[in-house]
Amino acid sequence: MGAADRARARLVDGMRDVGRLCSPAVEEAFRAVPRHLFLPRVPLERAYADEAVATQSVDGVTTSSASQPSMMAIMLAQLDLRPGHRVLEIGAGTGYNAALMARLVGPQGHVVSVDIDADLVDGAARHLAAAEVGEVELVCGDGALGHPPGAPYDRIVLTVGSGDVRPEWVGQLVPGGRLLLPLGLRGTQVSVALDLGADGALRSASVRRCSFVRLRGVGAVSEAGTTVDGGVSVLPADSRVDPALVRAALAAPGPVRHVPEPLGAGDLWDGFGMWLALTEPGACRLLGGRVDPDDPDPDGLPAELLPVRDHAASIGIFADSPAGPGLAAVVLDPAANPVTRGPWPVRVRAFGPAGEALSDRVLAAAAAWVDAGRPAPEDLRLTVVPDGLPPPPGAGAIVVDQGHCRVFVCPPAA
Ligand SMILES: C[S@@+](CC[C@H](N)C(=O)[O-])C[C@H]1O[C@@H](n2cnc3c(N)ncnc32)[C@H](O)[C@@H]1O
């Protein structure tokens, strides 16, 4: 056994030991396909770490990466590939996931993998040849349109984030087929496996949290935040905010109120953060710079943000009112030790004339989230209704309008 084989065995054993590999077929594929041949310029140790590896960036923003192996394992389990399946992947990247899928569908199946970038498609072709995987059809094109010549597909999977479920993907699935995609839902990205029903609606079979680079091309949506003070950006969940109004609110910091529940980073971003965005108009996320251990004492709002995935961040509600603009933001309690991974004691700080009423709403939403059992993305049930179709009975009460569909969200106890 060579060094690469040993490193791969260690990676797969590790993923299995922490419960990330529940399907024997997926485990076998990870053991068989040599990831390092899809990352030829990356040291062996990194190629077999359970980490995403950025492979392309534009202006400092990652545009392609080899996804984290354990996230790939979760998504391959969600995709539930069977021998003989025809599958379309949108986001070929290095070609590694396509090679794993080719192994899972076997010689009777077929994998088509599309990438928008010709250089990446050329690279994926070289990697697949080096790994002696001949069964993948690579296509350079905009996956927002799917790939009609290969349709219909039993499975369509996006390995790139989308803010919409496009009619092309739904139209290219077989009846009862499954679409798996990282879907943006008011600022929370979830990997959702959607089964196409006879009534034309798609219902979630499973939902997991995830973090993927965004779709380029005709399906791209701008998720840029509005930068306000101290390098802090405000990302509204449902509409744009006027930076001048946010600045005016931030210039008038007001009282703080105690939040009874301590919050960890996952609670703040994917748990309560998701809940607030789904239930409160004006919900927003606040994003500061990277957490800098050499600058433990930044000033102002950045000093009160929480450490989330190496960034200073928070959530809150912004609104304009006849009395003036206001913001209520969840902030660290001074008793919290941000060097730990949390959960931390937190407070809500009001800014501007409308801030205190917004603090009431943040506190009420936190209490409702706790009463509902602190739901996370995994607890949601989604029904995606393409434009022009009526909502089926039993679809959730929370409605998120996307470009070509409405997503009905059913949280537990809602
Ligand atoms: C996270 S990477 C995919 C990783 C890949 N599955 C692998 O195994 O290496 C996302 C990919 O989506 C591609 N992409 C972005 N927008 C696209 C589009 N509209 N159509 C097709 N591919 C797109 C990017 O170029 C990038 O290579």
The ligand as an SDF file (V2000), in Angstrom:
LIG
                    3D

 27 29  0  0  0  0  0  0  0  0999 V2000
  -17.7680   23.5520   -5.2930 C   0  0  0  0  0  0  0  0  0  0  0  0
  -17.3150   23.5130   -6.9790 S   0  0  0  0  0  0  0  0  0  0  0  0
  -17.7750   21.8740   -7.4500 C   0  0  0  0  0  0  0  0  0  0  0  0
  -16.9030   20.7910   -6.9210 C   0  0  0  0  0  0  0  0  0  0  0  0
  -16.9230   19.5460   -7.7780 C   0  0  0  0  0  0  0  0  0  0  0  0
  -18.2010   18.8700   -7.7750 N   0  0  0  0  0  0  0  0  0  0  0  0
  -15.8000   18.6040   -7.4310 C   0  0  0  0  0  0  0  0  0  0  0  0
  -16.0370   17.4230   -7.1400 O   0  0  0  0  0  0  0  0  0  0  0  0
  -14.6630   19.0540   -7.4720 O   0  0  0  0  0  0  0  0  0  0  0  0
  -18.5850   24.4450   -7.7940 C   0  0  0  0  0  0  0  0  0  0  0  0
  -18.4210   24.4740   -9.2840 C   0  0  0  0  0  0  0  0  0  0  0  0
  -19.6050   25.0150   -9.8650 O   0  0  0  0  0  0  0  0  0  0  0  0
  -19.2100   25.6480  -11.0600 C   0  0  0  0  0  0  0  0  0  0  0  0
  -20.2950   26.5170  -11.5220 N   0  0  0  0  0  0  0  0  0  0  0  0
  -20.6520   27.7450  -11.0730 C   0  0  0  0  0  0  0  0  0  0  0  0
  -21.6890   28.2210  -11.7640 N   0  0  0  0  0  0  0  0  0  0  0  0
  -22.0210   27.2650  -12.6680 C   0  0  0  0  0  0  0  0  0  0  0  0
  -23.0170   27.1630  -13.6740 C   0  0  0  0  0  0  0  0  0  0  0  0
  -23.8990   28.1440  -13.8720 N   0  0  0  0  0  0  0  0  0  0  0  0
  -23.0480   26.0440  -14.4160 N   0  0  0  0  0  0  0  0  0  0  0  0
  -22.1760   25.0420  -14.2230 C   0  0  0  0  0  0  0  0  0  0  0  0
  -21.1940   25.0820  -13.2880 N   0  0  0  0  0  0  0  0  0  0  0  0
  -21.1260   26.1840  -12.5160 C   0  0  0  0  0  0  0  0  0  0  0  0
  -17.9370   26.3700  -10.6740 C   0  0  0  0  0  0  0  0  0  0  0  0
  -17.1850   26.7210  -11.8190 O   0  0  0  0  0  0  0  0  0  0  0  0
  -17.2780   25.3390   -9.7780 C   0  0  0  0  0  0  0  0  0  0  0  0
  -16.3690   24.5560  -10.4950 O   0  0  0  0  0  0  0  0  0  0  0  0
  1  2  1  0
  2  3  1  0
  2 10  1  0
  3  4  1  0
  4  5  1  0
  5  6  1  0
  5  7  1  0
  7  8  2  0
  7  9  1  0
 10 11  1  0
 11 12  1  0
 11 26  1  0
 12 13  1  0
 13 14  1  0
 13 24  1  0
 14 15  1  0
 14 23  1  0
 15 16  2  0
 16 17  1  0
 17 18  1  0
 17 23  2  0
 18 19  1  0
 18 20  2  0
 20 21  1  0
 21 22  2  0
 22 23  1  0
 24 25  1  0
 24 26  1  0
 26 27  1  0
M  CHG  2   2   1   9  -1
M  END
$$$$
